[in-house]
Amino acid sequence: MPMLFPYDHYEMLNEPFTVYYPASEEVLARQITEKIDKAGKQLSNLLHIDLPDFEVLLVDMEDWPLVPHSESEEVDAPHPYITDLTAPPTLVVPTELDPIFGDITPEKFAFMLYHELTVAYLEDDPRPWPEVAPLWADEWQFKFISLWLSQQLDGVQGLVNKDLHDQYSEAFEPEADGKTPVTVRGFDWYDDTTPEEYLTYELLLEQLASDLLARYDISLIQRFLNLYRNEHPELLSDQVTKMLAEAIGPQSEEWLEELVYF
């Protein structure tokens, strides 16, 4: 039987949502609360959804093996993630992030929080998800909105993970076929997928989000959601591409196809 998380050893904040935190981390807990509160107001205005019901668990690394989680990738490389194993769901935040994520700037840490908050909001949207869809179809949405929040709230210009884009620059160099070694639409998750491979895919998604935000307005996400969250039993990658192009506007499908990483 798994050990339960020691909530009774943690302090609590109760407004505007419950935050559990180690006694030594009150400053960080309040900073996280402020970031999520501001981002939530932006998301509610954007998506017309009230702040979802969830709690935040800021975790001392000694207790990290006890956090509620459903997938090993959530805990093998510590980073913020949201889980519905608890009621209400919990946004789990480690006090230390895995070195794979590079230099942890305040902007990068906030970006990770925004990503998981965006997941919570879109999960709270009552419209149905497609029963079967390619991996990127859901995940580009989270990256796009969270990067927009970073640009709106933290003054980020372009990318957040600039250090990682430099470190993994070979992932953006096209091969003989004109596309990068891994593409947004070509990536899939397998049992032997490494954390580095998944991180590369995440960087490609961030580049897509950055390129979209440099050219188009955030309102395209609502147009996409109106097409995507609409009783689809199965969607293929080409169908999702057409939805994205329709949401963006005329001639955008050609522009998307010219992106070497897409």
N, C-alpha and C positions, 0 to 999 in steps of 0.2 A: 504494500500500500504506500503510495507516494506521501512524502512529508508535506504538511501544509505550510503555506508561507506564514512567517511570524508577524502578522499585522500588529499584534499587541505590543511589539517592540518599537513601533513606529509612531511618530507624531502625525497630526492631521490638520489640514486646512479644509474648510467646508464651503467656501464661496469662490467663484460661482459653480464649482463642482468639487467633489471630494478629492483631496490629494493626500496620499500617505508618503511620508518621507523620514529618513533617518534624522535624529535630533541635531546632528552636526551639519545638516544640509538645508536649513530653513531658507537661506538666501537663494540657493538654486531652486528650491521648490517654489518660491514666490516668483522668481524669474520665469519659470516654466508656466506657472499659472497665468502670468501677464501675457506671455507669448500666445498661449492657446486661447485666451479670452479675446485678444485683439484679432487673431486669425479667425476665430469663430464668428465674430461679427462680420468680417469680410465674406466668409463663406455663406453665412445666412443671407446676406444681401445678394450674393451671386447666384446661389442655388435655390433660394426661397425655401429653405429648410431650417427649422429651429435647431439650436445646439442639441446634438444627440445626447442621450443619457449614457455617461461613462464615468469611470474613475481613473485617476492617475496614480501609478505606483512608482515612485522614485526609489531605486533599489541600491542598497549598499552591496558592494561586490561580494562580500562574504555570504550574502543571502542569494546571490544570483542562481545557484543550482536549484533553488526552491521556487522560482517564479512560475506562474501558470503559463503554459505554452502547449501548442499542439504540433508544431513542426520543429525539427532539430535546427533548421537554419535560423530560426528566431533567436536561439540562445547560443549557438556555437561561436558566432562572432557578435558579441554584445552590441546592440543598437536598439533604438526605440522601435516598438512594434505594438500593434493592438490585437487583443485576443478576445474572443467571445466565449471562452471557457468559463468565464465568470459572469455573474449577473448582478449589476450591469456589466458590459464589456470593460476591459481595463487597458489603458494605455500604459505599457510597461516601459520605463526609462532607466537604463543603467547609469550609475554615477561616473562610469568610465566606459569609453567606446573602444572597440577593437582597433588595433593599429592598421588593419586593412583599409580603413576609411580615411587614412592620411591625416593631414593637419586638421585638428578639430577647432575650427574658428567658431565664434558665436553664430555667424551666419549659417554655417554648415549644420550645427546642432539644431538651430531653429528650423532649417529646411527639413531635417528628419522628422521633427515634431509636426510640421505642416503636412508632410506626406501622410503620416498616420491619421491625423485629424481629417484629412480629405477622404481617406478610406472610410472613416466612421461616418462622415456625412453622406457619401455616396451609397454606403450600405443602408443608411436610414431612408433613402429615397424609396418610396413604396413601389415604383415601377419595376417590372421584372427584368432581371439580368438574362441574357441569352443562356440557354441551357448548355450549349457548347460554343466556344469561341476561341480564337487563337490567343496566346498569352498576352501579346502586346495590346490587344484590343481593350482590355481593362486597364492595363498598367500605364499606358501613355496618359490616360486621364488623370491619374494620381500625380504623375510627374509634372504634367502641364500646369495643373492648378497649384501645386505646392511651389513650383518655381515662380509663378505669378505672385503668390503671397510673399515670397522672398523679395521680389522686385518691388512690390507695393509697400511692405512693412519694414524692410531692412536695407533698402537702397541698393540692392544687388543689381549690378549691370551684367547682363548676359548670363553666364554660368555661375553656379555656386562652387562646384567641385573643380576649380581650375587646376589645382595641384594634381588631382587624379587624372584629369584629361591630359596633362603633360606627361604624367607617369605612364599612361596607357595610350600614348599618341599613335603607336603602330596600329591600334584598333581602328583608326580613322583613315588609314592609307589604303586606297582602292587597289584591288588586284586586277588581273588581266581582263576580267569580265566587267570592270568598271564599278564593282561594288566592294565594300569592305569585307574582311574575312568573316565577320559575323554581322548580320544586319538586324534591325529592329524586327522585321517581319519574319526573318529566318531563324531567330533564336527560339529554342524550346528547353524546358527543364527536364532533365533526366536524373536518375539515381546517382550517376557518377559526375554530374555537373559540379565543378569546383566553385568555391566562393569567388575566386578571381574571375572566372568565366561569367558568373552572374553579375558581378560588379561591372564588368565590361559592358554587358547588356544594359545595365542601369545608366551607365554613362552615355550610351547611344540614345536612350530615351530622354535623358536630360538635354542632349544636343538637339533632338527633335523639338522638345518643348521650347528651348531657347530660340531656335530658328522660327518656330511658329509665332512666338511672342514678339519677335523682332519685325514681323511682317503683318500680323493680323491681330484682331482684337480678342480679348478674353471671352466675349459673347459667343464665340464659335462653339464653346463647350456645351452650352445649352442647346444649340441647334444639333450638335452631335448626339447628345443624350436623348433628344426627342426622337431621333432615328434609331438609336441603339437599344434603348430600354423600352422595347415595344413588342413583346410576345414572339421573340425569335427562337425557334427550337434549336437551330444551328446556324452559325455564321462562319463563312470561310474568310481567309485573310483578304482576298480580293474584294469581297463584299464590304468588309469593314473599311478598306481603303476608299471605296466609292462613297461610303457614308461620311468619312472624314473630308473627302474632297467636296462633297455637297455642302457640308457644314462650313467649310472655308469660303467657297465661292468659285466663280468661273476661272478656268485655266489652272486650277490648283492641282488637279490630278497629274498634269504634266510636271508641275513644279515638284510634287512629292516624288515622282519617279526619278527625277534628276538628283535627288539627295542620295549620295553614294552609300550612306549607312542605312537607308530605309528600305 
